[in-house]
Amino acid sequence: RQSTNSAVQVGFPLVVPKSTTMRGETFINNHLAFTISYNKQPSVLLKNGEPGPEKYRIVGFQVTPYSIDHEELQCSAAKFSPDNGKPLVTSAKKVAWSYSVKWVEDANVDWSTRWDVYLRSTATE
């Protein structure tokens, strides 16, 4: 469950400016990691008294940008993690764009409150 201190950002940065990196290089965010939260819905009995099919609902969605040099870290690797790669700098001759999807069961978020994280506002908005 997300804390009440979390904030939502519209869009994501395409690059990480060199002024904010320890290496003094600009990194390209060429990988998107999607995290999709879902929860299982209560079973419904069919007219014949048998339990109906299992149903799930998406209750959250998060996208995190990463900079990955795909020459160093292949997405097809069995244990791929965007956190383990070397960043891709703007001087790269090739840019490979990629994404990953992670499904997470979250029984703490009800269908009726799934938008709460987006409806909260901060003093700076």
N, C-alpha and C positions, 0 to 999 in steps of 0.2 A: 504494500500500500504506500502511495506517495505521501510524503509529509505535507503539512499545510504551508511549509516554507518554500515549496517548489514553485517555480514560475515557468511559464510557457513562452517560448521564443518563436516568432513567426519566421519561417525559413531557416537557413543555416549558412554559415560563411563558406564561400567557395575556396578561400585560401586562409592560411594562418600567417599573418604578416611577420616579416623577419624581426620587427621590433619587439615581438612578443615571444620569440623562440630563443632558447638558450644557445642554439647553434648560429644564430644570426642569418638564417636562410628562410625564404618564404616557402611554405609547404602547401601543396595542392590537396584539398579534401576530395579524393577520388573514390572513396568507399562510403557507402551508407549502410549502417547497421540498424535494421528494423527490429524492434521488440514489440510483439503483439501480445497483450494480456487478454485472457479469456476466463470465463467461469462456466461451470456446468449448471444447467438449468434443472429444476425439480422435475422428476418423472411425472408423466401424465398417463392415466389409465385409459386404454382404448375402450370402445363400446363393448367388446367381448371380455373385458376384465383383465386383459393382458397388459403389461407395461408397454408404453410407446417407445419409440426410438430415443436414444440418448441425444440431447440437444445441448449445444454450447453457444455462448454469446461472447462477442468481442467487447471488452469493457475498457480497453486502453490501447494506446498506440504511441510509440516513441521512435524517433529517428535520430541517430547520433552520427555525425560526420567524422571520418577518419582520413588521415593521409597515409597511404601505403605504397611503398615501392614494390610492385608486383614482380619485379625481377628477383627480389630477395624473398618474398613471401607469396607463394602461389595459393590462390583461393581454393584450388581443388585438393589441397592437403587435408588429410583425415582430421587433423586437430587444428584447423584454421581458427585463429582468433585475431581480430583487427588490432588488439593491444600488443601483439608480439612482433609487429613488423617495423621496418625502418621507414621513416616518412619519405614521401616523394617530393623532391624539390622542384622549383619552377624551371630549372635548367635541364630537366629531363627531356630526352628526345622523343619519348613515347609516353602517352598517358593511357593506362588501362582503367576503365571505370568498372566498378563492381558493387555488389550489395550482398548482405547476408540477412537471414530472417531467423529470429528466435521466438518460439512460442512459449509463453509462461502462464501457467494456471494461477489465477489470483482470486481466491474465494472471498477476499476482503472488500472487493469493489462490487457493489450492487449495480444492476442495470440502470436503476433509477438515478444513481449518483455518478455515473461514468463521466459526465461532462463537468463535474465540479472543478477539476483541475484546470480546465480552460476558462471557467467563469470567474475564478478568483482574479483579483487585480492587485497590483502593488502600487505604492505611492508614486513610483517613477513612471507608471504607464499613463 
